[in-house]
Amino acid sequence: MSELLPFLVLGIATGSLYGLAGLGLVLTYRTSGIFNFAHGALAAAAAYLFYTLHFQRHWPWPLAGFVAVALFGPLAGVVMERLARGLVGAKQETTIVATIGILLLVQGFLYWRYGYQRTFPEFLPERTAFTVSGGVTVTWDQVIKVGVGVASLVALVAFLRRTRLGVAMRAVVASPDLLGLTGTSPARVRVAAWMIGCSFASLSGVLIAPIVSLDAFLLSALVVQAFGAVAVGRFTSLPMTYLGGLGVGVLAALAQKQFGAHPPLNGLPTVVPFLVLIAVLLVTPARRLPRGAGGAQGTLTVGRRLPRQVTAAGAVAVGGLLLAVPHLVGPRLPVYSTGLALAILFLSLSLLTRVSGQISLAHAAFAGVGAATFSHLSATGGAPWLVGLLGAGLVTAAIGALLALPAMRLSGIYLALATLGFGLLMDNVVFQTGLFFGQNTEGLRGAAPEFGPIHASSSSAVYYVVLAAAAVCAALMVGLRRARLGRFLRAMADSPTALTTMGLGLNVTRLLVFSVSAFFAGIAGALYLVQVGDVTPISFNFTTSLMYLAVLTVAGAVAGFVSSALLAAGLLVVLPSYLTSITLEKQSILFGAVAVAAALVADGRVDWAALAARGRGRPAAAAAGSAVRHRRSPSAARAGQP
């Protein structure tokens, strides 16, 4: 027991901060219905602001803390509430992408402004407060962190139960219209809730920073550990959320004690909160989970169709241009090969999210499985190149079927959280085993394309092989989308209940779409390895999955099924190779900002007709009346539904 006590003390202190971050997350989710994936990024921003004021400009830490928490937190809350208000009625995928866009924007800005990891000294007193049995010391900074967490919980619970505004926050969840009839504005109540929630995020970021140093990614990821605490509280209970944070912190500390020196399980402490999250989601009945904001996912929105002749001519022109790329781009040809591989991945993600209405934040993990499997089969095992490619897809399809199991009973934000936890588990634990990447720091290598006596070793030959594979994969996915399975997928996105009442297996359909999507993502990962030569797990971390979804949403706002995948690959890989002044940090800022804008204008969130009519001087009411359009999905149109 004496050996465990230091880890218990550390786990309680860290878990208190997880619980503190979870309190703010639960408050904003309860009042707005939007789960804030940018919660950790806001915590990181507050920590950087505190660092600037206290360590660089030498302000006293209480004053720097007041600015970072009491001023920045409420200001961030106002901005987030305005964003949430603009997403009322949007699809759940849209709300997720919007907060992911904020995450990417904030992280990119912090890296651009401050660079990468810096030391963040402990500013609280580190003297010994008292000693427990076994000679284990408890320092004052640990006592203060636990005290702040407990005091915040007590104060927030008392505020919600005893004050008029607190009661209004509880009422706005149950019936905002009824609250409005009492003379209290639901919008103002939500603003106050977001201000308090973001202040809690800021406070947790300032207190956590000395533990992990000043790094935007690490700070965001550490506050993301609060997701497990939120799950323990069933996304509603504040006391259970804080206790869940303590439990997650203790479990992570004990896992560090047990597995910290034993690769590959040394990554297990990082994913403990998400193991807790997935376990709670799987054992909790769906009816006991609160319903988030947003309507049904819906299928891929199709605008006015071009004449078939125009579409065919455009496809021929694009195909001819792709065939001519090796003669036009010079030394940038490998970039285009990489873009084609990622286009397959974006098509597979689009099939899962935009067609079937499912949400996945683990698609980079699928690509990593495909790349590692292809390397083991072709480069290490000596299998024929095509066998290795198909094997990569089949193994990844099996992993996709495994991920489909929670999808059978989860949807919306809860499916997104479960897939995020799955991606983190793959990244931090599974990829570290010998079955995948192991401890190979130099990365895995893939065999060059080889077909009998033909050995494609030049850049042009590799490009044409990847182009042929991309064309075949695109044709197969377009065929699936137009076939009977595609109709089932669109019906599942529009109305899962209707699909069930027709006697069709909803779970079987979900299993199929996850497996098929993972199959093509595995193919994309293998082709990516063929092009780049060697890869490591860093190429497939969980933030890459978030970037993929954000970029696809941006491209999907202006393009169709296949064209959006090509556009997304061009934006992510090809365009930055020409705009060399745009660094990775600036690229993250741009993609984050555009993802937020795309989420706000998606599905008619901005009434362009009303704005145009207002510009011509028409009355606002008439403009609004003429601009309302209820889009019908294909399956609803066939059923004669409005």
VODO-488621 format. One record per residue (C-alpha): residue number from 0; x negated, y negated, z negated. Coordinates in Angstrom, 3 decimals. Layout:
BEGIN
SITE  seq      east     north        up
SITE  NUM         X         Y         Z
...
END
This chain:
BEGIN
SITE  seq      east     north        up
SITE    0     0.000     0.000     0.000
SITE    1    -2.880    -2.365    -0.751
SITE    2    -4.044    -1.976     2.848
SITE    3    -0.615    -2.972     4.170
SITE    4    -0.107    -6.013     1.940
SITE    5    -2.225    -8.460     4.001
SITE    6    -0.273    -7.507     7.113
SITE    7     3.037    -7.837     5.269
SITE    8     2.105   -11.329     4.110
SITE    9     1.046   -12.341     7.611
SITE   10     4.173   -10.763     9.110
SITE   11     6.513   -12.613     6.746
SITE   12     4.847   -15.966     7.457
SITE   13     4.936   -15.438    11.230
SITE   14     8.409   -13.891    11.137
SITE   15     9.723   -16.954     9.326
SITE   16     8.710   -19.032    12.331
SITE   17    10.363   -16.533    14.677
SITE   18    13.526   -16.899    12.637
SITE   19    13.209   -20.687    12.689
SITE   20    12.978   -20.702    16.497
SITE   21    15.862   -18.246    16.655
SITE   22    18.105   -20.561    14.631
SITE   23    17.859   -23.267    17.261
SITE   24    18.377   -20.779    20.057
SITE   25    21.524   -19.348    18.467
SITE   26    22.945   -22.816    17.794
SITE   27    22.614   -23.942    21.413
SITE   28    23.895   -20.620    22.764
SITE   29    26.933   -20.667    20.493
SITE   30    27.910   -24.204    21.437
SITE   31    27.105   -24.213    25.164
SITE   32    27.107   -20.554    26.215
SITE   33    23.726   -21.047    27.951
SITE   34    20.763   -18.989    26.774
SITE   35    17.736   -21.259    26.932
SITE   36    14.760   -19.405    28.447
SITE   37    12.835   -22.696    28.189
SITE   38    13.044   -22.662    24.376
SITE   39     9.400   -21.590    24.079
SITE   40     8.243   -24.149    26.644
SITE   41     9.856   -26.955    24.625
SITE   42     8.073   -25.634    21.532
SITE   43     4.789   -25.704    23.452
SITE   44     5.415   -29.279    24.614
SITE   45     6.001   -30.406    21.027
SITE   46     2.776   -28.679    19.918
SITE   47     0.808   -30.464    22.668
SITE   48     2.338   -33.791    21.660
SITE   49     1.390   -33.188    18.031
SITE   50    -2.143   -32.245    19.131
SITE   51    -2.481   -35.460    21.123
SITE   52    -1.279   -37.687    18.311
SITE   53    -2.998   -35.990    15.362
SITE   54    -6.253   -34.521    16.698
SITE   55    -6.995   -36.875    19.605
SITE   56    -5.561   -40.192    18.381
SITE   57    -6.096   -39.400    14.686
SITE   58    -2.584   -40.175    13.475
SITE   59    -1.737   -38.758    10.043
SITE   60    -0.185   -35.325    10.529
SITE   61     3.148   -36.227     8.842
SITE   62     3.605   -39.121    11.300
SITE   63     2.538   -37.002    14.278
SITE   64     4.906   -34.259    13.123
SITE   65     7.768   -36.747    12.816
SITE   66     7.263   -37.917    16.405
SITE   67     6.853   -34.362    17.781
SITE   68     9.854   -32.945    15.931
SITE   69    12.277   -35.720    14.972
SITE   70    11.859   -37.811    18.142
SITE   71    10.760   -35.448    20.898
SITE   72    13.120   -32.655    19.804
SITE   73    16.343   -34.715    20.010
SITE   74    15.211   -36.324    23.271
SITE   75    14.605   -32.883    24.790
SITE   76    18.007   -31.826    23.460
SITE   77    19.749   -34.668    25.289
SITE   78    18.034   -33.693    28.552
SITE   79    18.906   -30.017    28.113
SITE   80    22.543   -30.832    27.328
SITE   81    22.842   -32.886    30.498
SITE   82    21.459   -29.928    32.418
SITE   83    23.863   -27.557    30.670
SITE   84    26.785   -29.859    31.449
SITE   85    25.888   -29.773    35.131
SITE   86    25.948   -25.962    35.053
SITE   87    29.467   -25.573    33.670
SITE   88    31.217   -22.887    35.693
SITE   89    28.072   -21.864    37.603
SITE   90    27.119   -18.220    38.017
SITE   91    25.095   -16.708    35.206
SITE   92    22.127   -16.163    37.500
SITE   93    22.223   -19.889    38.276
SITE   94    22.109   -20.872    34.606
SITE   95    19.203   -18.480    34.015
SITE   96    17.241   -19.882    36.952
SITE   97    17.830   -23.455    35.763
SITE   98    16.246   -22.826    32.351
SITE   99    13.451   -20.787    33.969
SITE  100    12.827   -23.822    36.180
SITE  101    12.406   -25.973    33.062
SITE  102     9.988   -23.354    31.699
SITE  103     7.844   -23.418    34.855
SITE  104     7.934   -27.214    35.063
SITE  105     6.856   -27.755    31.448
SITE  106     4.138   -25.095    31.549
SITE  107     2.746   -26.445    34.816
SITE  108     2.699   -30.000    33.483
SITE  109     0.924   -29.002    30.268
SITE  110    -1.759   -27.066    32.143
SITE  111    -2.178   -29.913    34.631
SITE  112    -2.435   -32.550    31.898
SITE  113    -4.474   -30.695    29.250
SITE  114    -6.165   -27.818    31.035
SITE  115    -6.204   -24.340    29.585
SITE  116    -6.737   -22.972    26.094
SITE  117    -7.905   -25.331    23.349
SITE  118    -8.498   -24.873    19.658
SITE  119    -5.630   -26.011    17.427
SITE  120    -6.960   -26.246    13.845
SITE  121    -4.650   -25.572    10.939
SITE  122    -3.450   -28.927     9.630
SITE  123    -1.645   -27.571     6.565
SITE  124    -3.635   -26.840     3.394
SITE  125    -5.231   -23.384     3.490
SITE  126    -6.085   -23.161    -0.195
SITE  127    -4.952   -20.107    -2.112
SITE  128    -1.489   -20.581    -3.581
SITE  129    -1.366   -17.340    -5.565
SITE  130    -2.626   -13.776    -5.494
SITE  131    -0.466   -10.661    -5.296
SITE  132    -1.350    -7.156    -6.449
SITE  133    -4.437    -5.697    -4.879
SITE  134    -6.178    -9.061    -4.658
SITE  135    -4.286   -10.184    -1.539
SITE  136    -4.198   -13.964    -1.396
SITE  137    -1.292   -16.045    -0.141
SITE  138    -2.315   -19.449     1.173
SITE  139    -0.373   -22.677     0.967
SITE  140     0.138   -22.891     4.715
SITE  141     1.878   -19.488     4.618
SITE  142     4.044   -20.583     1.702
SITE  143     4.987   -23.793     3.505
SITE  144     5.934   -21.952     6.696
SITE  145     8.195   -19.545     4.846
SITE  146     9.642   -22.413     2.803
SITE  147    10.381   -24.455     5.923
SITE  148    12.158   -21.474     7.479
SITE  149    14.312   -20.777     4.418
SITE  150    15.101   -24.463     3.886
SITE  151    16.085   -24.856     7.541
SITE  152    18.437   -21.878     7.326
SITE  153    20.102   -23.125     4.152
SITE  154    20.395   -26.678     5.471
SITE  155    21.854   -25.580     8.816
SITE  156    24.407   -23.232     7.251
SITE  157    25.462   -25.942     4.802
SITE  158    25.664   -28.481     7.610
SITE  159    27.921   -26.253     9.712
SITE  160    30.231   -25.487     6.784
SITE  161    30.340   -28.773     4.866
SITE  162    30.125   -31.610     7.362
SITE  163    32.693   -32.817     9.874
SITE  164    30.227   -32.566    12.751
SITE  165    29.196   -29.085    11.666
SITE  166    32.797   -27.896    11.596
SITE  167    33.271   -29.442    15.039
SITE  168    30.278   -27.426    16.307
SITE  169    31.950   -24.267    15.116
SITE  170    35.243   -25.328    16.661
SITE  171    33.763   -26.208    20.056
SITE  172    32.857   -22.542    20.464
SITE  173    36.379   -21.270    19.825
SITE  174    38.463   -23.952    21.546
SITE  175    36.876   -27.086    23.010
SITE  176    40.221   -28.283    24.411
SITE  177    41.865   -28.105    20.998
SITE  178    38.898   -29.929    19.490
SITE  179    39.368   -32.690    22.066
SITE  180    42.993   -33.126    20.970
SITE  181    41.764   -33.994    17.465
SITE  182    39.910   -37.005    18.832
SITE  183    36.450   -35.437    18.741
SITE  184    34.556   -35.288    22.017
SITE  185    33.307   -31.744    22.757
SITE  186    30.534   -33.255    24.906
SITE  187    29.178   -35.278    21.980
SITE  188    29.329   -32.226    19.741
SITE  189    27.305   -30.223    22.247
SITE  190    24.778   -33.054    22.530
SITE  191    24.287   -32.960    18.765
SITE  192    23.920   -29.169    18.816
SITE  193    21.277   -29.304    21.549
SITE  194    19.402   -32.048    19.689
SITE  195    19.261   -29.923    16.531
SITE  196    18.404   -26.726    18.419
SITE  197    15.544   -28.333    20.357
SITE  198    14.262   -29.939    17.140
SITE  199    14.016   -26.455    15.630
SITE  200    12.111   -25.326    18.721
SITE  201     9.720   -28.265    18.344
SITE  202     9.168   -27.543    14.656
SITE  203     8.442   -23.869    15.305
SITE  204     5.999   -24.777    18.087
SITE  205     4.020   -27.147    15.853
SITE  206     3.805   -24.559    13.066
SITE  207     2.975   -21.610    15.354
SITE  208     0.243   -23.399    17.361
SITE  209    -2.544   -22.857    14.769
SITE  210    -1.921   -19.094    15.001
SITE  211    -2.427   -18.767    18.777
SITE  212    -4.362   -21.951    19.679
SITE  213    -3.193   -24.562    22.174
SITE  214    -2.146   -22.626    25.259
SITE  215     1.152   -23.297    27.057
SITE  216     1.639   -19.692    28.133
SITE  217     0.773   -18.152    24.749
SITE  218     2.900   -20.640    22.842
SITE  219     5.884   -20.079    25.120
SITE  220     5.463   -16.314    24.905
SITE  221     5.125   -16.361    21.114
SITE  222     8.316   -18.352    20.617
SITE  223     9.976   -15.962    23.065
SITE  224     9.448   -13.370    20.309
SITE  225    12.434   -15.075    18.688
SITE  226    14.652   -13.335    21.261
SITE  227    14.417   -10.186    19.155
SITE  228    15.535   -12.101    16.078
SITE  229    18.465   -13.551    18.009
SITE  230    19.517   -10.048    19.048
SITE  231    19.486    -8.861    15.429
SITE  232    21.858   -11.740    14.655
SITE  233    24.093   -10.584    17.547
SITE  234    23.555   -14.030    19.137
SITE  235    25.941   -15.612    16.600
SITE  236    24.874   -15.086    12.967
SITE  237    22.348   -17.588    11.632
SITE  238    21.424   -15.692     8.416
SITE  239    20.987   -12.419    10.298
SITE  240    18.898   -14.192    12.931
SITE  241    16.490   -15.486    10.314
SITE  242    16.311   -12.085     8.595
SITE  243    15.781   -10.539    12.012
SITE  244    12.866   -12.898    12.559
SITE  245    11.308   -11.749     9.291
SITE  246    11.832    -8.110    10.253
SITE  247    10.338    -8.607    13.715
SITE  248     7.311   -10.380    12.235
SITE  249     6.702    -7.600     9.713
SITE  250     7.121    -4.845    12.322
SITE  251     4.715    -6.611    14.697
SITE  252     2.136    -7.035    11.900
SITE  253     2.403    -3.366    10.899
SITE  254     2.074    -2.336    14.550
SITE  255    -1.073    -4.460    14.723
SITE  256    -2.427    -2.636    11.676
SITE  257    -1.591     0.782    13.118
SITE  258    -2.380     0.354    16.817
SITE  259    -4.489    -2.804    17.077
SITE  260    -7.723    -0.891    17.643
SITE  261    -6.297     1.928    19.753
SITE  262    -5.891     1.090    23.456
SITE  263    -3.532     1.185    25.262
SITE  264    -1.162     0.914    22.301
SITE  265    -2.920    -2.248    21.128
SITE  266    -0.440    -4.180    23.290
SITE  267     2.510    -2.734    21.377
SITE  268     2.677    -5.504    18.706
SITE  269     3.355    -8.035    21.462
SITE  270     6.431    -6.183    22.694
SITE  271     7.880    -5.152    19.310
SITE  272    10.439    -8.013    19.382
SITE  273    11.629    -6.888    22.811
SITE  274    11.852    -3.273    21.738
SITE  275    14.079    -4.505    18.931
SITE  276    16.017    -6.615    21.444
SITE  277    16.624    -3.691    23.817
SITE  278    17.543    -1.340    20.968
SITE  279    20.096    -3.795    19.537
SITE  280    21.621    -4.447    22.966
SITE  281    21.954    -0.732    23.654
SITE  282    23.615     0.155    20.340
SITE  283    25.869    -2.895    20.102
SITE  284    29.314    -2.488    21.746
SITE  285    29.756    -4.935    24.614
SITE  286    32.879    -6.388    23.002
SITE  287    30.810    -7.556    20.003
SITE  288    28.397    -9.565    22.135
SITE  289    29.506   -13.163    22.748
SITE  290    30.319   -14.090    26.303
SITE  291    27.922   -16.614    27.781
SITE  292    28.701   -19.462    30.102
SITE  293    29.183   -18.900    33.801
SITE  294    31.551   -16.979    35.932
SITE  295    31.081   -13.748    37.787
SITE  296    27.911   -13.340    39.735
SITE  297    29.579   -13.157    43.102
SITE  298    27.987   -12.145    46.355
SITE  299    25.596   -13.930    48.629
SITE  300    27.304   -17.129    49.747
SITE  301    27.556   -17.258    53.493
SITE  302    28.053   -20.584    55.183
SITE  303    29.346   -21.175    58.681
SITE  304    28.051   -18.402    60.923
SITE  305    26.156   -19.292    64.056
SITE  306    27.181   -17.686    67.339
SITE  307    25.744   -14.209    67.758
SITE  308    23.730   -15.298    70.781
SITE  309    22.090   -18.088    68.797
SITE  310    21.295   -15.715    65.934
SITE  311    19.770   -13.163    68.288
SITE  312    17.726   -15.824    70.054
SITE  313    16.456   -17.110    66.723
SITE  314    15.466   -13.604    65.610
SITE  315    13.593   -13.044    68.867
SITE  316    11.807   -16.390    68.494
SITE  317    10.778   -15.625    64.913
SITE  318     9.612   -12.154    65.913
SITE  319     7.541   -13.554    68.764
SITE  320     6.007   -16.140    66.462
SITE  321     5.081   -13.475    63.906
SITE  322     3.468   -11.376    66.633
SITE  323     1.419   -14.380    67.744
SITE  324     0.254   -15.366    64.238
SITE  325    -3.200   -13.674    64.487
SITE  326    -3.972   -15.834    67.525
SITE  327    -2.800   -19.064    65.887
SITE  328    -3.900   -19.234    62.256
SITE  329    -7.571   -18.286    62.356
SITE  330    -9.187   -17.484    58.975
SITE  331    -5.867   -17.904    57.127
SITE  332    -4.534   -14.633    58.562
SITE  333    -4.892   -12.673    55.244
SITE  334    -2.574   -15.233    53.641
SITE  335     0.113   -14.423    56.199
SITE  336    -0.334   -10.685    55.575
SITE  337     0.170   -11.315    51.858
SITE  338     3.256   -13.379    52.657
SITE  339     4.773   -10.520    54.678
SITE  340     4.236    -8.107    51.787
SITE  341     5.938   -10.530    49.409
SITE  342     8.772   -11.014    51.900
SITE  343     9.635    -7.332    51.402
SITE  344     9.644    -7.886    47.653
SITE  345    11.920   -10.925    47.988
SITE  346    14.298    -8.912    50.189
SITE  347    14.491    -6.190    47.542
SITE  348    15.123    -8.784    44.829
SITE  349    17.775   -10.450    46.980
SITE  350    19.505    -7.098    47.492
SITE  351    19.676    -6.671    43.725
SITE  352    20.610   -10.187    42.656
SITE  353    22.255   -12.013    45.550
SITE  354    24.150    -9.053    47.021
SITE  355    25.038    -6.809    44.079
SITE  356    25.175    -9.503    41.389
SITE  357    22.675    -7.823    39.032
SITE  358    19.888    -9.736    37.310
SITE  359    16.286    -8.568    37.069
SITE  360    13.345   -10.302    35.412
SITE  361    11.034    -7.320    35.913
SITE  362    10.502    -7.229    39.667
SITE  363     6.790    -7.971    39.386
SITE  364     6.506    -4.847    37.222
SITE  365     8.046    -2.795    40.047
SITE  366     5.441    -4.176    42.439
SITE  367     2.723    -3.291    39.924
SITE  368     3.984     0.298    39.704
SITE  369     3.911     0.560    43.493
SITE  370     0.384    -0.859    43.749
SITE  371    -1.030     1.424    41.042
SITE  372     0.694     4.519    42.442
SITE  373    -0.559     3.789    45.954
SITE  374    -4.121     3.351    44.673
SITE  375    -4.052     6.649    42.775
SITE  376    -2.582     8.548    45.732
SITE  377    -4.545     7.079    48.622
SITE  378    -7.837     5.727    47.295
SITE  379    -8.385     8.198    44.437
SITE  380    -6.356    11.234    45.473
SITE  381    -7.202    11.146    49.149
SITE  382    -3.583    11.420    50.326
SITE  383    -2.736    10.216    53.845
SITE  384    -1.986     6.516    54.009
SITE  385     1.710     6.866    54.845
SITE  386     2.156     9.513    52.157
SITE  387     0.623     7.144    49.616
SITE  388     2.927     4.332    50.759
SITE  389     6.087     6.445    50.515
SITE  390     4.903     7.912    47.222
SITE  391     4.512     4.401    45.810
SITE  392     8.110     3.636    46.759
SITE  393     9.505     6.891    45.354
SITE  394     7.710     6.617    42.011
SITE  395     8.866     3.010    41.661
SITE  396    12.425     4.072    42.541
SITE  397    12.311     6.488    39.588
SITE  398    11.212     3.634    37.319
SITE  399    14.067     1.524    38.729
SITE  400    16.524     4.286    37.891
SITE  401    15.177     4.230    34.322
SITE  402    15.810     0.489    34.122
SITE  403    19.318     1.048    35.502
SITE  404    20.281     2.883    32.321
SITE  405    20.714    -0.325    30.245
SITE  406    22.335    -1.955    33.298
SITE  407    25.159     0.552    32.985
SITE  408    26.391    -1.164    29.823
SITE  409    24.872    -4.648    30.056
SITE  410    25.493    -7.561    32.372
SITE  411    24.711   -11.236    32.746
SITE  412    22.352   -12.767    30.228
SITE  413    22.026    -9.521    28.254
SITE  414    20.869    -7.603    31.318
SITE  415    18.382   -10.411    32.031
SITE  416    16.972   -10.145    28.501
SITE  417    16.758    -6.356    28.692
SITE  418    14.879    -6.474    32.007
SITE  419    12.572    -9.169    30.632
SITE  420    11.750    -6.896    27.704
SITE  421    11.174    -4.017    30.118
SITE  422     8.769    -6.157    32.136
SITE  423     6.818    -7.118    29.023
SITE  424     6.631    -3.473    27.939
SITE  425     5.228    -2.481    31.335
SITE  426     2.790    -5.399    31.347
SITE  427     1.396    -5.022    27.831
SITE  428     1.573    -1.277    27.192
SITE  429     2.382     0.976    30.159
SITE  430     0.052    -0.728    32.641
SITE  431    -2.818    -0.322    30.157
SITE  432    -2.607     3.470    30.287
SITE  433    -4.601     5.705    32.591
SITE  434    -1.448     6.510    34.564
SITE  435    -1.533     2.987    35.984
SITE  436    -4.362     0.474    35.553
SITE  437    -5.992     1.748    32.361
SITE  438    -8.879    -0.276    31.001
SITE  439   -10.344    -0.848    34.476
SITE  440   -11.333    -4.518    34.366
SITE  441   -12.499    -4.511    37.985
SITE  442    -9.043    -3.660    39.278
SITE  443    -7.610    -0.866    41.402
SITE  444    -8.448    -0.576    45.063
SITE  445    -6.245     0.525    47.926
SITE  446    -7.144     2.444    51.045
SITE  447    -7.075     0.660    54.397
SITE  448    -4.318     1.733    56.833
SITE  449    -5.261     4.941    58.621
SITE  450    -3.222     6.915    61.144
SITE  451    -5.159     9.963    62.303
SITE  452    -8.187     8.700    64.249
SITE  453    -6.941     5.101    64.095
SITE  454    -8.467     3.150    61.200
SITE  455    -7.136    -0.385    60.721
SITE  456   -10.023    -2.232    59.127
SITE  457    -9.905    -5.687    60.718
SITE  458    -7.678    -8.497    59.416
SITE  459    -5.615    -8.468    62.605
SITE  460    -5.011    -4.720    62.424
SITE  461    -3.982    -4.935    58.762
SITE  462    -1.644    -7.808    59.595
SITE  463     0.141    -5.850    62.316
SITE  464     0.502    -2.809    60.044
SITE  465     2.035    -4.965    57.290
SITE  466     4.248    -6.683    59.881
SITE  467     5.509    -3.337    61.162
SITE  468     6.223    -2.150    57.613
SITE  469     8.018    -5.417    56.820
SITE  470    10.139    -5.097    59.977
SITE  471    11.140    -1.524    59.101
SITE  472    11.959    -2.421    55.486
SITE  473    13.967    -5.466    56.573
SITE  474    15.920    -3.407    59.102
SITE  475    16.692    -0.756    56.475
SITE  476    17.877    -3.301    53.896
SITE  477    19.985    -5.186    56.426
SITE  478    21.510    -1.857    57.445
SITE  479    22.220    -0.994    53.806
SITE  480    23.834    -4.374    53.269
SITE  481    26.151    -3.847    56.233
SITE  482    26.902    -0.196    55.479
SITE  483    29.431     1.237    53.063
SITE  484    26.992     0.986    50.156
SITE  485    26.607    -2.721    50.883
SITE  486    30.375    -3.184    50.635
SITE  487    30.335    -1.398    47.289
SITE  488    27.544    -3.687    46.083
SITE  489    29.426    -6.829    47.086
SITE  490    32.586    -5.517    45.454
SITE  491    30.634    -4.772    42.258
SITE  492    29.364    -8.347    42.219
SITE  493    32.815    -9.827    42.850
SITE  494    34.869    -7.623    40.524
SITE  495    33.399    -4.572    38.760
SITE  496    36.813    -3.812    37.257
SITE  497    38.445    -3.681    40.673
SITE  498    35.720    -1.336    41.896
SITE  499    36.411     0.986    38.963
SITE  500    40.189     0.983    39.479
SITE  501    39.615     2.074    43.082
SITE  502    38.033     5.270    41.743
SITE  503    34.457     4.351    42.636
SITE  504    31.614     5.050    40.217
SITE  505    30.345     1.728    38.869
SITE  506    27.417     3.300    37.038
SITE  507    26.403     5.344    40.070
SITE  508    26.474     2.198    42.213
SITE  509    24.257     0.347    39.740
SITE  510    21.864     3.291    39.591
SITE  511    21.624     3.319    43.376
SITE  512    21.006    -0.411    43.791
SITE  513    18.319    -0.534    41.097
SITE  514    16.593     2.503    42.595
SITE  515    16.760     1.208    46.170
SITE  516    15.581    -2.255    45.161
SITE  517    12.711    -0.776    43.147
SITE  518    11.749     1.483    46.077
SITE  519    11.192    -1.460    48.401
SITE  520     9.496    -3.483    45.646
SITE  521     7.056    -0.586    45.213
SITE  522     6.380    -0.595    48.960
SITE  523     5.746    -4.355    48.724
SITE  524     3.297    -3.844    45.847
SITE  525     1.392    -1.202    47.807
SITE  526     1.135    -3.434    50.893
SITE  527     0.050    -6.321    48.685
SITE  528    -2.785    -4.133    47.395
SITE  529    -3.733    -3.158    50.956
SITE  530    -4.119    -6.824    51.828
SITE  531    -5.843    -8.273    48.751
SITE  532    -8.144    -5.280    48.242
SITE  533    -7.930    -4.917    44.451
SITE  534    -5.433    -5.842    41.732
SITE  535    -5.206    -5.940    37.937
SITE  536    -2.162    -6.092    35.612
SITE  537    -2.528    -9.882    35.532
SITE  538    -1.169    -9.941    39.087
SITE  539     2.141    -8.517    37.835
SITE  540     2.781   -10.209    34.484
SITE  541     6.275   -11.170    33.373
SITE  542     5.955   -14.856    34.291
SITE  543     5.390   -13.756    37.890
SITE  544     8.846   -12.159    37.815
SITE  545    10.312   -15.454    36.621
SITE  546     8.532   -17.275    39.444
SITE  547     9.878   -14.797    42.013
SITE  548    13.479   -15.364    40.918
SITE  549    13.068   -19.141    40.867
SITE  550    11.471   -19.280    44.344
SITE  551    14.107   -16.954    45.813
SITE  552    16.856   -19.145    44.380
SITE  553    15.286   -22.216    45.967
SITE  554    15.004   -20.486    49.352
SITE  555    18.439   -18.899    49.053
SITE  556    20.068   -22.297    48.655
SITE  557    19.339   -23.084    52.321
SITE  558    18.827   -19.719    54.057
SITE  559    20.423   -16.325    54.555
SITE  560    19.463   -12.821    53.491
SITE  561    16.359   -12.203    55.623
SITE  562    15.441   -15.811    56.313
SITE  563    15.466   -16.659    52.587
SITE  564    12.899   -13.901    51.922
SITE  565    10.608   -15.219    54.664
SITE  566    11.063   -18.785    53.433
SITE  567    10.352   -17.799    49.821
SITE  568     7.155   -15.997    50.832
SITE  569     6.104   -19.003    52.899
SITE  570     6.711   -21.400    50.014
SITE  571     4.902   -19.247    47.473
SITE  572     1.879   -18.093    49.500
SITE  573     1.500   -19.639    52.949
SITE  574     2.263   -23.308    52.329
SITE  575    -0.178   -23.680    49.366
SITE  576    -3.004   -22.390    51.605
SITE  577    -2.564   -25.508    53.771
SITE  578    -1.874   -27.953    50.953
SITE  579    -5.112   -27.265    49.132
SITE  580    -4.682   -30.304    46.905
SITE  581    -1.695   -28.608    45.271
SITE  582    -3.182   -26.532    42.479
SITE  583    -1.429   -23.688    40.687
SITE  584    -0.375   -26.109    37.961
SITE  585     1.190   -28.533    40.432
SITE  586     2.781   -25.628    42.267
SITE  587     4.451   -24.536    39.023
SITE  588     5.716   -28.085    38.463
SITE  589     7.144   -28.314    41.981
SITE  590     8.801   -24.888    41.917
SITE  591    10.245   -25.566    38.481
SITE  592    11.704   -28.929    39.494
SITE  593    13.107   -27.592    42.768
SITE  594    14.572   -24.540    40.987
SITE  595    16.459   -26.820    38.596
SITE  596    17.694   -28.948    41.505
SITE  597    18.732   -25.851    43.467
SITE  598    20.627   -24.524    40.450
SITE  599    22.500   -27.806    40.048
SITE  600    23.591   -27.957    43.694
SITE  601    24.301   -24.239    44.065
SITE  602    27.893   -23.086    44.548
SITE  603    29.180   -26.593    45.004
SITE  604    27.934   -27.977    41.708
SITE  605    27.446   -31.361    43.442
SITE  606    30.567   -32.597    45.229
SITE  607    28.917   -33.962    48.352
SITE  608    32.233   -34.721    50.051
SITE  609    33.384   -36.812    47.123
SITE  610    30.103   -38.701    47.042
SITE  611    30.301   -39.396    50.773
SITE  612    33.892   -40.543    50.484
SITE  613    32.985   -42.817    47.601
SITE  614    30.288   -44.324    49.793
SITE  615    32.946   -45.071    52.442
SITE  616    35.101   -46.776    49.843
SITE  617    37.789   -44.102    49.404
SITE  618    39.391   -43.734    45.947
SITE  619    37.575   -41.284    43.744
SITE  620    40.700   -39.238    42.990
SITE  621    41.528   -38.797    46.661
SITE  622    37.937   -37.923    47.452
SITE  623    37.852   -35.337    44.705
SITE  624    41.118   -33.838    45.848
SITE  625    39.965   -33.507    49.425
SITE  626    36.590   -32.076    48.439
SITE  627    37.742   -29.136    46.333
SITE  628    37.011   -25.886    48.128
SITE  629    37.599   -22.437    46.660
SITE  630    35.227   -20.080    48.396
SITE  631    36.420   -16.543    48.900
SITE  632    34.092   -13.606    48.815
SITE  633    34.379   -11.117    51.698
SITE  634    35.925    -8.442    49.472
SITE  635    38.440   -10.901    48.025
SITE  636    39.335   -12.126    51.492
SITE  637    40.038    -8.603    52.656
SITE  638    42.295    -8.088    49.638
SITE  639    44.170   -11.298    50.344
SITE  640    43.093   -12.902    47.063
SITE  641    42.567   -16.684    46.710
END
